[in-house]
Amino acid sequence: MTFRLRPLHVGVVASLVVALALLLVPEDWLESGRELYFDRLTQLVSIPQSPDIVVVDIDRRAYAGVKDQKWQRTDTARLLSLIAADKPAAVAFDLVFSTDCNADDPANRTLVAAIREAPVILGFLLSDIEGTPPRPIPALAITRTLTVPEIWFLPGAEAACVEFQTAASSAGAAFLIGDEGSRVRRVQAFSIIGDDPYPALGLEAARRYLDVRTPILGGTPPWLKLGRSLFSLAEDGSLRFVASRREAIDARTVSADEVMQGRLAPGRFTNRIVFIGSSLPNLGGLRESAAEPLVASVQIHADLANTLVMDAVPTRDPMLAYGEAGYVLLGGLLIALMTVRFRPGLIALGGVGFILATLVLSYAIYAMTYRLTDGFSVALLLSIVLVITAFSQFAETRRAEKVARQRFSQYLPQSVVDRFIDNPELSGKQAEERQVTALFTDIEGFSTLAGRVSPQTLVGLLNIYFAEVTGLVHKHGGMVDKIVGDAVHAFFNAPEDLDDHVNKAIACALAIVRLTEEMRLRPEFKGEDFGRTRIGIETGMAVLGEVGTGGKLDYTAHGNAINLAARLQDANKFLGTQTCIGPQAAGESNYPLRPLGEHEIRGFGTMALFTPDDLVTVSR
């Protein structure tokens, strides 16, 4: 038995390949699309904005409101003092006061005094130059199981002047590292300078707001316990945050000018996290986030703090990749199984529906748990399986249709076959009355032959016989209505118009006689004494249409001319001819015909009969 590759087999193989590919292909091949998908997911499921996070923006209004439109450290000191008066939970600076560190400078002394008035967190930046680590060092407990990511180790830091550090409550990393394309999606949770770990600025601000004395860091990959909340970090030790949209940013942001002018209600900053930074390019960096093409870096630190405070950190479990690969395999197999029952259109529709359901499931998982599932890669690979499987099924369907057209066109007109295959939903062809030339054949002495030879031999001879005879019918434009026993019933001018159909039917009869006489001389036929072929032809009006019930349909013709053609085929027995043509067909033909005289045909009366003049009449 020959094995043939079916669409089911193709779908199974494709499912296995793409499932393995999800685990084995390099991470960066799918990373870009996966990260964009995660961005969209975190934006579709919005998290609440904590009312206790405020961003004070030293913006253009603030610059315009100070002397000489130049913001000085004395202005920062005054701003901080006004905020400190409300007793905030923490004040985090996304500004690094690393230059002009003269301790005797009155502006510096003023700022030092203001820093002491509030729990201030001073940000620092990454530096390639080794130096004194920032101070003060925030509290942190580390378990023995911690595996420290390599990326946490920094050569140095650009920190604030020593006097400012001494006055501050703690320090936090204010630098941001974007992914490929410079989009900032994560913040490095900790940085290690020398032997001292420092949290990200937003993380330290959230710790102070939550009043957690000592966070705990441990695990492989690392995790962070902040009070009662446990946050899983990525393998590189980063924390993904939920980027805020413009309307949320605007709602939590106040201009430093409003603070300086006393336009805010008292208590605006009480027990809140206050981030101080700038949306101006010369003071604060403008970065791209998942929500905005350009956003001030201070807003990203505020987003991290909001994500932590609301306990809504998007996490990605590395082990999920194995579950996703299994899901791809299962989904691919389901798509492949659809090829057993459905056509390509339904397979495509079902596959697309399954992929959409996968994306909805990914959304639901994130909405309920903040766990990121890779809907992008899963949907992409399932789409590949769907395309391969649907294409394979399409090719199989086309092959099957081609075979069906070839097989059925041997028994039905090509137009009828095409109509059934191309438009299976159409109803049967309506009955119509038209002139039809009928050609009926019969094999002389067939009953004796059937009783004399083996069934295998008989079937082999008939297969050759019918294949060549029906081929001639089609060649001359006729339609094979049916094959009954040893007889071929054929129509001309049905169901499509056929010019000069009477002459073409007679020409077909001449060809059949010549063919079958030659066939009888072939060794396999001659050895079995295969009989002559007798033919009857008549033309006349007939009713054509599709009839049948119980799942079986036949396209045929009904009329006196049809019945008469069958009787004329039988008349060859007593006439000693091979082809007998009725009077109406003879009257419409321009072939040279030899009259056979008038004879009585049972059921039709006496009539003149004819036979083609160029055929040799063989006596019985």
C-alpha positions as CSV (number, residue, x, y, z in Angstrom):
1,M,0.0,0.0,0.0
2,T,1.5,3.3,-1.1
3,F,1.7,6.0,1.6
4,R,0.6,9.4,0.5
5,L,1.2,12.5,2.6
6,R,-2.1,13.9,3.7
7,P,-2.9,17.4,5.0
8,L,-3.3,15.9,8.4
9,H,0.3,14.6,8.3
10,V,1.5,18.0,7.1
11,G,-0.3,19.7,9.9
12,V,1.1,17.4,12.6
13,V,4.7,17.8,11.3
14,A,4.3,21.6,11.1
15,S,2.9,21.7,14.7
16,L,5.9,19.7,16.0
17,V,8.4,21.9,14.1
18,V,7.0,25.2,15.3
19,A,6.5,24.0,18.9
20,L,10.2,23.0,19.0
21,A,11.1,26.3,17.2
22,L,9.5,28.3,20.1
23,L,12.0,26.6,22.5
24,L,15.1,26.4,20.3
25,V,15.2,29.6,18.1
26,P,17.5,32.4,19.5
27,E,15.7,34.6,21.9
28,D,16.3,37.8,19.9
29,W,14.5,36.4,16.8
30,L,11.1,36.9,18.4
31,E,12.0,39.5,21.0
32,S,11.0,42.6,19.1
33,G,7.5,41.4,18.3
34,R,7.1,39.8,21.7
35,E,8.0,43.0,23.5
36,L,5.6,45.1,21.4
37,Y,2.9,42.6,22.2
38,F,3.7,42.9,26.0
39,D,3.5,46.7,25.6
40,R,0.1,46.5,24.1
41,L,-1.1,44.1,26.7
42,T,0.0,46.3,29.6
43,Q,-1.8,49.2,27.9
44,L,-5.0,47.3,27.3
45,V,-5.2,46.3,31.0
46,S,-4.9,49.6,32.7
47,I,-4.0,49.6,36.4
48,P,-5.3,52.2,38.9
49,Q,-3.2,55.3,39.4
50,S,-2.3,55.8,43.0
51,P,-3.5,59.2,44.2
52,D,-0.4,59.3,46.5
53,I,2.1,59.8,43.7
54,V,2.8,63.3,42.6
55,V,5.3,64.6,40.0
56,V,6.5,68.2,40.4
57,D,7.7,69.3,37.0
58,I,10.3,72.1,36.7
59,D,8.8,73.1,33.4
60,R,8.8,76.2,31.2
61,R,6.3,77.9,33.4
62,A,8.6,77.4,36.4
63,Y,11.5,78.8,34.4
64,A,9.5,81.8,33.4
65,G,8.5,82.5,37.0
66,V,12.0,82.8,38.5
67,K,14.6,85.6,38.3
68,D,16.3,85.9,34.9
69,Q,14.4,82.9,33.8
70,K,17.2,80.7,35.1
71,W,16.5,78.0,37.6
72,Q,19.0,78.0,40.5
73,R,19.7,75.7,43.4
74,T,18.1,78.3,45.7
75,D,14.9,77.8,43.6
76,T,15.2,74.1,44.1
77,A,15.7,74.6,47.8
78,R,12.6,76.9,48.1
79,L,10.6,74.4,46.1
80,L,11.7,71.5,48.4
81,S,10.9,73.5,51.5
82,L,7.4,74.2,50.4
83,I,6.8,70.5,49.6
84,A,8.5,69.4,52.9
85,A,6.0,71.6,54.8
86,D,3.2,69.1,53.9
87,K,5.1,66.2,55.4
88,P,5.5,63.9,52.3
89,A,6.3,60.2,52.6
90,A,9.3,60.6,50.3
91,V,10.7,63.2,47.9
92,A,12.7,61.6,45.0
93,F,14.9,63.7,42.9
94,D,15.4,62.9,39.2
95,L,18.0,65.6,39.3
96,V,21.7,65.0,40.0
97,F,23.5,67.8,41.8
98,S,27.0,66.5,41.0
99,T,28.7,69.7,40.0
100,D,29.7,73.0,41.8
101,C,30.1,71.2,45.1
102,N,31.6,74.2,47.0
103,A,30.3,73.6,50.6
104,D,30.7,77.4,51.3
105,D,28.4,78.4,48.4
106,P,25.3,80.0,50.0
107,A,23.1,78.3,47.4
108,N,24.5,74.9,48.3
109,R,24.0,75.5,52.0
110,T,20.4,76.5,51.4
111,L,19.8,73.3,49.5
112,V,21.4,71.2,52.1
113,A,19.1,72.7,54.7
114,A,16.1,72.1,52.6
115,I,17.1,68.4,52.0
116,R,17.2,67.9,55.8
117,E,13.6,69.0,56.0
118,A,12.1,65.9,54.2
119,P,12.9,62.2,53.6
120,V,14.8,63.0,50.4
121,I,16.1,60.3,47.9
122,L,18.8,61.6,45.7
123,G,19.2,60.0,42.3
124,F,22.5,59.1,40.8
125,L,23.6,58.2,37.2
126,L,25.8,55.5,35.7
127,S,29.4,56.4,35.3
128,D,32.5,54.6,33.7
129,I,34.7,56.3,36.3
130,E,35.2,54.5,39.6
131,G,34.7,56.7,42.7
132,T,33.1,56.9,46.1
133,P,29.8,55.0,46.1
134,P,26.7,57.1,46.7
135,R,25.5,57.7,50.3
136,P,23.5,57.0,52.2
137,I,23.0,53.3,51.4
138,P,19.4,52.2,51.7
139,A,18.6,49.2,53.9
140,L,18.5,45.7,52.2
141,A,18.5,42.1,53.4
142,I,20.0,39.5,51.1
143,T,19.3,35.8,51.3
144,R,22.0,33.2,50.6
145,T,20.1,31.9,47.6
146,L,20.4,35.1,45.7
147,T,22.1,34.8,42.2
148,V,23.2,38.3,41.4
149,P,22.7,39.2,37.7
150,E,25.9,40.4,36.0
151,I,24.2,43.5,34.7
152,W,23.8,44.8,38.3
153,F,27.5,45.5,38.7
154,L,28.5,49.0,37.8
155,P,32.0,50.5,37.5
156,G,30.9,53.8,39.1
157,A,28.3,56.4,39.6
158,E,27.8,60.1,39.0
159,A,26.3,61.1,42.4
160,A,25.3,64.3,44.1
161,C,27.8,66.4,46.1
162,V,28.9,64.9,49.3
163,E,27.1,67.6,51.4
164,F,23.8,66.8,49.7
165,Q,24.3,63.1,50.2
166,T,25.0,63.6,53.9
167,A,21.8,65.5,54.3
168,A,19.6,63.0,52.3
169,S,17.8,60.0,53.6
170,S,18.9,57.6,50.9
171,A,20.1,57.2,47.3
172,G,18.5,55.6,44.3
173,A,19.6,54.8,40.7
174,A,18.1,57.4,38.4
175,F,19.6,56.1,35.1
176,L,17.3,54.3,32.6
177,I,18.4,51.7,30.1
178,G,16.2,51.3,27.0
179,D,15.7,48.1,25.1
180,E,16.5,47.7,21.4
181,G,14.9,50.7,19.8
182,S,15.6,52.8,23.0
183,R,12.2,52.1,24.4
184,V,12.2,52.0,28.2
185,R,10.1,49.1,29.4
186,R,12.0,48.0,32.5
187,V,14.0,49.5,35.2
188,Q,17.1,47.8,36.7
189,A,15.9,46.9,40.2
190,F,19.3,47.2,41.9
191,S,22.7,48.3,41.0
192,I,25.9,47.3,42.8
193,I,28.7,49.7,43.1
194,G,31.7,48.3,45.0
195,D,30.0,46.0,47.4
196,D,26.9,48.1,48.1
197,P,23.5,47.5,46.4
198,Y,21.3,50.4,45.5
199,P,17.6,50.3,44.5
200,A,16.1,52.1,41.5
201,L,14.8,55.5,42.4
202,G,11.1,54.5,42.0
203,L,11.7,51.3,44.0
204,E,13.2,53.2,46.9
205,A,10.4,55.8,46.8
206,A,7.8,53.0,47.0
207,R,9.7,51.3,49.9
208,R,9.6,54.5,51.9
209,Y,5.9,55.1,51.1
210,L,5.0,51.6,52.1
211,D,7.1,52.1,55.3
212,V,9.1,48.9,54.7
213,R,12.2,49.1,56.8
214,T,14.2,46.3,55.2
215,P,13.3,44.8,51.8
216,I,14.5,41.2,51.2
217,L,16.3,40.2,48.0
218,G,17.0,36.6,47.0
219,G,16.3,33.7,44.7
220,T,17.3,32.5,41.2
221,P,16.1,34.3,39.2
222,P,15.9,37.0,41.9
223,W,12.8,38.1,43.7
224,L,12.1,41.1,46.0
225,K,10.0,41.0,49.1
226,L,8.7,44.5,49.8
227,G,6.6,44.3,53.0
228,R,3.8,41.8,52.3
229,S,4.3,41.9,48.5
230,L,6.6,39.5,46.7
231,F,7.8,40.7,43.2
232,S,9.5,38.4,40.7
233,L,12.3,40.0,38.8
234,A,13.3,39.1,35.3
235,E,16.4,36.9,34.8
236,D,18.5,40.1,34.3
237,G,17.1,41.5,37.6
238,S,14.9,44.1,36.0
239,L,11.4,45.2,36.9
240,R,8.9,45.8,34.2
241,F,6.6,48.7,34.9
242,V,3.2,49.8,33.5
243,A,3.7,53.0,31.5
244,S,1.1,55.7,32.1
245,R,-0.8,57.4,29.3
246,R,-0.8,61.1,28.8
247,E,-4.0,61.7,30.7
248,A,-2.7,59.9,33.8
249,I,0.6,61.7,33.6
250,D,-1.2,65.1,33.4
251,A,-3.5,64.2,36.3
252,R,-0.6,63.5,38.7
253,T,1.7,66.3,37.5
254,V,1.9,69.8,38.9
255,S,4.1,72.6,37.7
256,A,6.8,73.7,40.1
257,D,5.5,77.2,39.4
258,E,2.2,76.3,41.0
259,V,4.0,75.2,44.1
260,M,6.2,78.3,44.2
261,Q,3.2,80.6,43.8
262,G,1.3,78.8,46.5
263,R,-1.6,77.9,44.2
264,L,-2.0,74.4,45.5
265,A,-4.3,73.5,48.4
266,P,-2.6,72.7,51.7
267,G,-1.8,69.0,52.2
268,R,-1.4,68.4,48.5
269,F,1.8,66.4,49.3
270,T,1.0,65.0,52.7
271,N,2.0,61.3,53.0
272,R,2.6,61.1,49.3
273,I,5.5,60.2,47.1
274,V,6.8,63.4,45.4
275,F,9.0,63.1,42.4
276,I,10.9,66.2,41.4
277,G,12.2,66.4,37.8
278,S,11.9,68.3,34.6
279,S,10.3,67.8,31.2
280,L,12.8,70.2,29.7
281,P,15.5,68.5,27.6
282,N,18.3,70.5,29.4
283,L,17.3,69.2,32.8
284,G,15.6,65.9,32.4
285,G,15.9,63.2,29.7
286,L,13.0,62.6,27.4
287,R,12.6,58.9,26.7
288,E,10.2,56.6,24.9
289,S,7.9,54.4,26.9
290,A,5.3,51.8,26.0
291,A,2.6,54.5,26.2
292,E,4.2,57.6,24.9
293,P,6.9,58.4,22.2
294,L,8.4,61.1,24.4
295,V,8.1,61.3,28.2
296,A,10.2,62.8,30.9
297,S,12.4,60.3,32.8
298,V,10.9,61.5,36.1
299,Q,7.5,60.1,34.9
300,I,9.1,56.7,34.2
301,H,10.3,56.6,37.8
302,A,6.8,57.6,39.0
303,D,5.4,54.8,36.8
304,L,7.7,52.2,38.5
305,A,6.6,53.5,41.9
306,N,2.9,53.3,40.9
307,T,3.3,49.8,39.6
308,L,4.9,48.7,42.9
309,V,2.5,50.6,45.1
310,M,-0.5,49.1,43.3
311,D,1.1,45.6,43.4
312,A,0.6,45.3,39.6
313,V,4.1,44.4,38.3
314,P,3.9,42.6,35.0
315,T,5.9,39.4,35.3
316,R,7.2,36.9,32.8
317,D,7.9,33.4,34.2
318,P,10.7,31.8,32.0
319,M,9.1,28.4,32.5
320,L,6.0,29.6,30.6
321,A,7.9,29.0,27.4
322,Y,7.5,25.3,27.8
323,G,3.7,25.6,28.4
324,E,3.4,27.9,25.4
325,A,5.3,25.4,23.3
326,G,2.9,22.7,24.4
327,Y,-0.1,25.0,23.7
328,V,1.3,25.6,20.2
329,L,1.6,21.9,19.6
330,L,-1.9,21.3,20.9
331,G,-3.4,24.1,18.9
332,G,-1.5,23.0,15.7
333,L,-2.8,19.5,16.1
334,L,-6.4,20.7,16.5
335,I,-5.9,22.8,13.3
336,A,-4.5,19.7,11.6
337,L,-7.4,17.5,12.7
338,M,-9.8,20.0,11.1
339,T,-8.4,18.9,7.7
340,V,-10.1,15.5,8.2
341,R,-13.6,17.0,8.1
342,F,-13.5,20.6,6.7
343,R,-12.6,22.4,3.5
344,P,-9.8,25.0,3.4
345,G,-12.2,28.0,4.0
346,L,-13.6,26.5,7.2
347,I,-10.1,25.5,8.3
348,A,-8.9,29.0,7.9
349,L,-12.0,30.4,9.7
350,G,-11.6,27.9,12.5
351,G,-7.9,28.5,12.8
352,V,-8.3,32.3,12.9
353,G,-10.9,31.8,15.6
354,F,-8.6,29.7,17.6
355,I,-5.8,32.2,17.3
356,L,-8.1,35.0,18.4
357,A,-9.2,32.9,21.3
358,T,-5.6,32.5,22.2
359,L,-5.0,36.2,22.3
360,V,-8.2,36.7,24.4
361,L,-6.9,34.0,26.8
362,S,-3.5,35.8,27.0
363,Y,-5.3,39.0,27.8
364,A,-7.5,37.4,30.5
365,I,-4.4,35.8,32.2
366,Y,-2.7,39.1,32.4
367,A,-5.8,41.0,33.5
368,M,-6.3,38.5,36.4
369,T,-2.7,37.8,37.4
370,Y,-0.4,40.4,35.7
371,R,1.5,37.4,34.2
372,L,2.7,38.0,30.7
373,T,2.1,35.1,28.3
374,D,3.7,35.3,24.8
375,G,0.5,35.6,22.8
376,F,2.6,37.1,19.9
377,S,4.9,34.2,19.3
378,V,2.1,31.6,20.0
379,A,-0.3,33.4,17.5
380,L,2.5,33.8,14.9
381,L,3.5,30.1,15.0
382,L,-0.1,29.0,15.0
383,S,-0.7,31.2,12.0
384,I,2.3,29.5,10.3
385,V,0.7,26.1,11.0
386,L,-2.7,27.3,9.8
387,V,-1.2,28.6,6.5
388,I,0.7,25.4,5.9
389,T,-2.2,23.2,6.8
390,A,-4.8,25.2,4.9
391,F,-2.5,25.4,1.8
392,S,-2.0,21.6,2.0
393,Q,-5.7,21.0,2.4
394,F,-6.3,23.4,-0.5
395,A,-3.8,21.5,-2.7
396,E,-5.5,18.2,-1.6
397,T,-8.9,19.6,-2.4
398,R,-7.8,20.8,-5.8
399,R,-6.3,17.4,-6.5
400,A,-9.5,15.6,-5.5
401,E,-11.5,18.0,-7.6
402,K,-9.3,17.4,-10.6
403,V,-9.8,13.6,-10.1
404,A,-13.5,14.1,-9.7
405,R,-13.8,16.2,-12.8
406,Q,-11.9,13.6,-14.8
407,R,-13.9,10.6,-13.4
408,F,-17.4,12.1,-13.5
409,S,-16.9,13.8,-16.9
410,Q,-16.7,10.2,-18.3
411,Y,-20.4,9.9,-17.3
412,L,-21.8,13.5,-17.2
413,P,-21.2,16.5,-19.4
414,Q,-18.3,18.6,-18.3
415,S,-20.6,21.6,-17.8
416,V,-22.7,19.5,-15.4
417,V,-19.7,18.2,-13.5
418,D,-18.2,21.7,-13.2
419,R,-21.5,23.1,-11.9
420,F,-21.8,20.5,-9.2
421,I,-18.2,20.9,-8.1
422,D,-17.9,24.6,-8.3
423,N,-21.3,25.4,-6.9
424,P,-22.3,22.5,-4.6
425,E,-24.9,24.6,-2.9
426,L,-27.0,25.1,-6.0
427,S,-30.2,23.2,-6.5
428,G,-30.6,20.7,-9.3
429,K,-30.8,21.8,-12.9
430,Q,-34.4,22.6,-14.0
431,A,-36.0,20.2,-16.5
432,E,-36.0,21.5,-20.1
433,E,-37.3,20.2,-23.5
434,R,-34.9,20.2,-26.4
435,Q,-33.9,18.2,-29.4
436,V,-31.5,15.3,-28.5
437,T,-29.8,12.8,-30.7
438,A,-29.5,9.5,-28.8
439,L,-26.8,6.9,-29.5
440,F,-27.2,3.5,-27.9
441,T,-24.6,0.6,-28.2
442,D,-24.7,-3.1,-27.4
443,I,-22.2,-5.9,-27.7
444,E,-23.3,-8.9,-29.7
445,G,-23.3,-12.2,-27.9
446,F,-22.4,-10.6,-24.5
447,S,-24.5,-12.9,-22.4
448,T,-22.7,-15.9,-23.9
449,L,-19.3,-14.2,-23.4
450,A,-20.1,-13.4,-19.8
451,G,-20.9,-17.0,-19.1
452,R,-17.8,-18.3,-20.9
453,V,-14.9,-16.2,-19.4
454,S,-13.8,-15.5,-15.9
455,P,-15.1,-12.4,-14.2
456,Q,-11.6,-10.9,-13.9
457,T,-11.0,-11.4,-17.7
458,L,-14.5,-9.9,-18.5
459,V,-14.0,-6.9,-16.3
460,G,-10.5,-6.3,-17.8
461,L,-11.9,-6.4,-21.4
462,L,-14.9,-4.2,-20.6
463,N,-12.7,-1.6,-18.9
464,I,-10.6,-1.2,-22.1
465,Y,-13.8,-1.3,-24.2
466,F,-15.7,1.4,-22.2
467,A,-12.7,3.6,-21.8
468,E,-12.1,3.8,-25.6
469,V,-15.7,4.0,-26.6
470,T,-16.7,6.7,-24.1
471,G,-13.5,8.6,-25.2
472,L,-14.9,8.7,-28.7
473,V,-18.3,9.9,-27.5
474,H,-16.6,12.8,-25.7
475,K,-14.3,13.5,-28.6
476,H,-17.4,14.0,-30.9
477,G,-19.1,16.3,-28.3
478,G,-21.5,13.8,-26.8
479,M,-22.5,13.0,-23.3
480,V,-22.3,9.5,-21.8
481,D,-25.5,9.2,-19.9
482,K,-24.8,5.9,-18.4
483,I,-23.3,2.5,-18.9
484,V,-25.7,-0.4,-18.3
485,G,-24.2,-3.9,-18.4
486,D,-22.5,-4.0,-21.8
487,A,-24.4,-0.9,-23.2
488,V,-23.4,2.7,-23.6
489,H,-26.1,5.3,-23.6
490,A,-25.0,8.6,-25.1
491,F,-26.7,11.9,-26.0
492,F,-25.7,14.7,-28.4
493,N,-26.9,18.3,-28.0
494,A,-27.4,17.7,-24.3
495,P,-27.1,19.4,-21.9
496,E,-25.2,22.1,-23.9
497,D,-26.0,23.1,-27.5
498,L,-24.0,21.2,-30.1
499,D,-24.1,22.3,-33.7
500,D,-24.8,19.6,-36.3
501,H,-25.4,17.1,-33.6
502,V,-27.1,14.5,-35.8
503,N,-24.1,14.3,-38.1
504,K,-21.7,14.2,-35.1
505,A,-23.6,11.3,-33.6
506,I,-23.4,9.4,-36.9
507,A,-19.7,10.3,-37.2
508,C,-19.2,9.0,-33.6
509,A,-21.0,5.7,-34.6
510,L,-18.7,5.2,-37.6
511,A,-15.7,5.8,-35.3
512,I,-17.0,3.4,-32.7
513,V,-17.5,0.6,-35.3
514,R,-14.1,1.1,-36.8
515,L,-12.5,1.2,-33.3
516,T,-14.4,-1.9,-32.0
517,E,-13.7,-3.9,-35.1
518,E,-10.0,-3.1,-34.7
519,M,-10.3,-4.0,-31.0
520,R,-11.8,-7.4,-31.8
521,L,-8.5,-8.2,-33.6
522,R,-6.4,-7.6,-30.6
523,P,-5.1,-10.8,-29.0
524,E,-6.9,-10.5,-25.7
525,F,-10.2,-9.8,-27.4
526,K,-9.8,-12.2,-30.3
527,G,-8.9,-15.0,-28.0
528,E,-12.3,-14.6,-26.2
529,D,-14.3,-14.1,-29.5
530,F,-15.4,-10.6,-28.4
531,G,-18.7,-9.7,-30.2
532,R,-19.4,-6.8,-32.6
533,T,-20.8,-3.5,-31.4
534,R,-24.3,-2.7,-32.5
535,I,-25.5,0.9,-32.5
536,G,-28.9,2.6,-32.7
537,I,-29.3,6.4,-33.4
538,E,-32.4,8.6,-33.5
539,T,-33.1,12.3,-32.9
540,G,-36.1,14.1,-31.5
541,M,-37.5,16.2,-28.7
542,A,-36.8,15.0,-25.2
543,V,-37.1,16.3,-21.6
544,L,-33.8,16.6,-19.8
545,G,-33.1,17.2,-16.1
546,E,-31.7,15.9,-12.9
547,V,-33.9,13.2,-11.2
548,G,-33.3,11.1,-8.2
549,T,-33.9,10.7,-4.5
550,G,-32.3,9.1,-1.5
551,G,-28.9,10.7,-2.1
552,K,-28.6,9.4,-5.7
553,L,-29.0,11.8,-8.6
554,D,-29.1,11.2,-12.3
555,Y,-29.0,13.6,-15.2
556,T,-30.8,11.9,-18.1
557,A,-33.3,12.4,-21.0
558,H,-36.8,11.1,-21.5
559,G,-38.6,10.9,-24.8
560,N,-39.7,8.8,-27.7
561,A,-36.5,9.4,-29.6
562,I,-34.5,8.0,-26.7
563,N,-36.6,4.9,-26.5
564,L,-36.5,4.4,-30.2
565,A,-32.7,4.6,-30.3
566,A,-32.6,1.7,-27.9
567,R,-35.0,-0.3,-30.1
568,L,-33.0,0.5,-33.2
569,Q,-29.9,-0.8,-31.6
570,D,-31.7,-4.0,-31.0
571,A,-33.1,-4.0,-34.6
572,N,-29.5,-4.6,-35.9
573,K,-30.0,-8.2,-34.9
574,F,-32.6,-9.0,-37.6
575,L,-31.3,-6.4,-40.0
576,G,-27.8,-7.8,-40.0
577,T,-26.3,-4.4,-39.6
578,Q,-24.1,-2.7,-37.0
579,T,-25.6,0.7,-37.1
580,C,-29.3,1.5,-37.5
581,I,-30.5,5.1,-37.9
582,G,-34.1,6.2,-37.4
583,P,-36.1,8.2,-40.0
584,Q,-35.9,11.6,-38.3
585,A,-32.1,11.4,-37.8
586,A,-31.7,10.2,-41.4
587,G,-33.8,13.2,-42.6
588,E,-31.6,15.7,-40.8
589,S,-28.2,14.1,-41.8
590,N,-26.2,14.8,-44.8
591,Y,-24.2,11.6,-44.4
592,P,-24.5,9.1,-47.3
593,L,-27.0,6.6,-45.9
594,R,-28.3,3.3,-47.3
595,P,-32.0,2.6,-46.9
596,L,-32.8,-0.6,-45.1
597,G,-36.5,-0.5,-46.1
598,E,-39.5,-0.2,-43.9
599,H,-39.7,-2.3,-40.8
600,E,-42.0,-2.6,-37.9
601,I,-40.4,-1.5,-34.6
602,R,-42.3,-2.8,-31.5
603,G,-44.1,0.0,-29.9
604,F,-43.5,2.5,-32.7
605,G,-45.0,1.0,-35.8
606,T,-43.6,0.7,-39.3
607,M,-40.9,3.1,-40.3
608,A,-38.0,3.5,-42.8
609,L,-34.6,2.6,-41.4
610,F,-31.1,3.5,-42.6
611,T,-27.5,2.6,-42.1
612,P,-24.3,4.5,-43.0
613,D,-23.3,3.7,-46.6
614,D,-19.6,3.5,-45.9
615,L,-19.9,0.7,-43.3
616,V,-19.5,-2.9,-44.3
617,T,-22.6,-4.8,-43.3
618,V,-21.7,-8.1,-41.7
619,S,-24.3,-10.8,-41.8
620,R,-25.1,-12.7,-38.8
